[in-house]
Amino acid sequence: MSKTPRFPPKPRRIEIILFPGFQIVDAAGPMGAFEIAARFVPDAYALTLVAARAGLIASSAGAPMPARKIGAGKVDTIIVAGGHGTGEAMRDAALVAAVKRAPKRARRVASVCSGAFILAAAGLLDGKTCTTHWRRAAQLARLFPNLRVEPDRIHVQDGAIWTSAGVTAGIDLALAMIEGDLGADVAADVAREMVVYAKRPGGQAQHSALLEIEAPRFAELNAWMRDHLSEDLSVDALARRAAMSPRTFARAYAADTGVTPAKAVERLRVDAARAALAQGGAIQETARRTGFGDPERMRRAFIRLYGAPPAALRRTLRPA
């Protein structure tokens, strides 16, 4: 069956909003995905770069991109880029006002990386579940306490509002939109053309668990834990290794890393299991080697952290 519709719809107009100091990949990644999709399904998308003021908009790398002034006409999708300039952009009244009007103009509104801060400043994320770059997630939750920030998600859809994690997660976001618009086959073709994962689930972790739980005080202990996942990693055992009482250790570890020792162990084990499964490891053997003991315990941990069981993630972790 042809992947091109017999009666192709009019091009879906997509606007990508830029601002001074935007991250160039936040814009270029989704642009590339939609542009390639339009090769497989001609006239599927029409892309426009826009900004609060027309002209050349300098990226955080210094390379500028030309943008039109944000208009008032109807479009299909509006995507706000992220980047180091987000802080200034949040204080740009014209930009925030334009983003605030976005849901009236577009079927769906999205952000890449720290672009979520601009959506939040415009009130579009009030009461919604969202995500952003893992390093900025705590700040987003602190500045906007009425949001439900999910720091471990690649992308999140809450109604007509989409948010995604850092930089290349914008490609995952675009692929998810393409799949919804044109079907899974087209999205897979685009992924193969871009040489990226055909589909990373929205709940897949953004980064290695050690990146989040690392702290100088417990760096050596964390590294030891990662290399001894099949051993006893209870609070009592870890406290002995850290030469602390269990109560003092648990309190100090949580204060320094932001997670409890038990949660850190679970994340390290799931992270290692995910890597093993991506290399084709058997589920039962992976569960044993990473310290879960049995597949059911590993399955429950995967669902808690990723929203999907190991078998489902193993299928999606295969490179395109």
N, C-alpha and C positions, 0 to 999 in steps of 0.2 A: 504494500500500500504506500502511495506517495505521502511524504511528510508535508508536502505543500498543500494547503487547503484548496479545494476546487474553486471556491469563491473567496479569495483572500480579503480580509477586512481592511479598512483604511489603516494606514500606519498608526500605531499607538505612539502618540507624542510623549516623549520623556524629557523632562527638564532636570538638569543637574545643577544645583546651586553652589556657586563658588564664593569665596571671600578671601581677602588678603591673608596669606599664610596658610592656605588650605594644603592638605597632603595630596600630592599629584596622583598617587596611585588610588586614592579614595575615589577620584573622578575617573581616571583612565581605566581602572579595572572594570567597573560596571559598563562604561562606554564600550570597551572591547567586547564584552560578553554580548551586549545587545546588538552591536554592529555585526558580529559574526552570526548571530541568530538570524539577522535579516538577509544573510547570504543563503541560508538554508530555506527560509521562508521569505521570499522577496517582499519588500515593503512592509515587513512586520513592525518595524520601529523607525521612528524619526527622532534623532537626538539633537538637543539644544543645550548649550552651556549658558547659564544666566547668572546674574549677580545683582546686588542692590543698585549698582551703578555700572553702566556699560563701559567697556574698555578692556584693556589687558589686565588680568588679575594675576598677581605674582603668587606663585606657590611657595611653600616653605623651603623648597630647594632653590628658589630663585627663578626657575623657568616659568614664564607667564603663559596663561591661556586666555584666548579672547572670549568675552562673554557679552551677551545682550542684557539689557535691563529687564528685570523680572516684569512680566506683563500681567494681564488680568484675564486672558482667555483660558478656555477649558483645555486641559491636557489629561493624559492618562495617568502618568506617574511623575511625582516630584521626589528627587533624591537630594539630600543635603550632605555634602562632603564634610569630612572632619579635618583635623590638622592642628598645628601649633597656634594658629590664629583664632582658634575657637573662642578664647577668652574675650578678645576684642570684638569678635563677631557677635557675641551675646549682648554686647553693649551698643550695637548698631541698631538704633530704633527702626530705621527703614527696613533693614534685613529681617529683624524679628517680626515686624508687622506683616511683611510679605509672606513669611513662613506661617504666621498665624492664619492667613487667608488660604493657605494651601489646601486644606481639606474641602473647601468649597469649589476649588478649581480642578482637583484631581481625584481619580478613583482610589488611589493609594499614595501615601506619603511615607518616605523612608529616610533613614540616615545611615551613614557609614562611619564607624569609629566614633570619635568625639563629636560628630555632628549631632549626636543625641542630646548634647547640652543645648544646642540651638533649638531643637524641637521642644525640649523641656522649658527653655526660656520663653517660648511662644505659647506654652500651656498645652501643647498637643499630647504630652505624655502623662498628664494628670490622671492618677488612678490606674495607670496602665503598667503592664509588665514590659520590660525593655532590657536592652543590654548595651554595652559599649566596650571599648578597649579595657582589658582586665586591669590595667594599671590605673585607669581613671574611674572604675566602677564605684569604689568607695566614695570618691569625691562627688560623683553624680548623685549617689544616695544621700550624701550629707547636705548638698545644696538644695536638693528637691526631695524632701522626706516623704512626699505623697506618691512617689513612684515605687514600683516593685522592680528593683534592679537585679538582674540575673547575671552575675559576673562570669559564669562558666558556659555561657551560650555563644554559639557562633552567630546565630541570628534569631530574632524573635518576631513573630507576627501577632499583634493584638488588634483584632478588628482590621481597620484599614491602615493602621500604622505599623510600619516595619522598622526595626533597628538591627544593626549588625555590629560585630566586634571590630577589631582593628584591621586596617589596611586591606589585606587580601580577602578578608571576610566579606568585603563588598562584592567580590566575584561570586561567592557562595550565595549572597543575597540575590544578585542578578540572576543566577542560575535557577534559584527557587522560583523567582518571578517568571522566568522564561518557561519553566516546566508548567506552571499554572496557566500560562497564556497559550503555549504552543504544544505542550505535551512533553513527556519524559524523553522520548526519542530525540527530539530536537535539542533539549537541554544536554543530553549525553553527547550529541554531536558537537555542540559548542565546547563542552568540557574537553573532549578529545582534541579539538582544534587548538585549545588554549593550553593543553598539556597540564590539566589540573584534575583533582579528584572529580569524578562524575557527580558525586553528591556527598557532601559532608553533612550529617544530620545537624539540625539547629542546636541540639543539646550536646554536641561533642565539645570536649574541653578546648579552650582557646590555646592552651600552652601546657608545657610540662608541669606537673604538680609541684616540683621543687622550686619553680620560679615564684610561686605564690607563697609557699610556706618557708622559704629560705630566710634565715636571720643570722647575723654574724655569731651571736651567742651560741646558737645550736647548729651551726653549719656542719661541724664535724659529726654530730649525732645524726643529722638528717642524711648525710652521705652514707653513714654506716647503716641506717635504716633501709635505705634504698638498696644496698648490697646484701641485706640479710632479711629479705621480706618473708621468707619461709620460717623464720625463727619466732620466738616469743617476743612480741612487741607490745606487751601490755604496759600500762602506766607504771606498774611496780618495776618491771624489768628495765624500762627506759630510765626511770628515776635512779635506779642503782647505777646504770651506766653513766648518768650525768652527775653522780655523787650528790644527790639531793634526796630529800624525803619526797614520797609520792605527792603529797599535797602541795609542797613548795614547787616541785617540778611542774605539776599540771598547771598551776597558776602562772608561773613564769613563762612556760612554753606558750600558753594561750596569749599572754600579754605581748610577747615578742613576735609571734607569727600570725596572730589573728585567728587561729584555729586550735581546737583541742588536740591533744596528742592522738586520741583515737581517730579523729577526723583526718589528721595528717597521714596516719598509717593507712587508712582506707584509700585516700587519694593516691598515695604512692603505689599501693598495690593495684589499684584500678589502672593507673597510668602505665605500669609495667605490663599488666595483662593486656591492655589495649595494644601496646606495641607488639607483644608476642602474637596476638591474634592477627594483626595486620601482616605479619610474616607467615601466616598460615598455621600457627600453632593450634593443637587440639584443645578444646575447651576444658576437658577434665584435667589434662596434664598442666595446662596453664593455671588453672585454679590451684593445683597442688604446689606448683613452683613459686607462685606469687603469694602464698600464705593464706589463701582463702580456705583451703582444706577441701571444700567440695563445691561443685558448680553452682548449687543453689545459692550459697552465700555470695558467690561472685556475681550471680545474676541480679540479686537484690541490690548489691552495691552499684552495679552498672546502671540500673534503673533509677536509683537515687541521684546519681551524678550526671547521667547522660540522657535519662528518659527513655532508654531503649536497652534491651538485653544484649549480652555478648554476641549471640548469633546474628542479630540484625546489624550490629555495628561492624562485625567482621565482613559482612557483604559490602557495606558502604565504604569501608576503609581501603578497599582495593583501589589502586590507581586506575585512572580511566584507560 
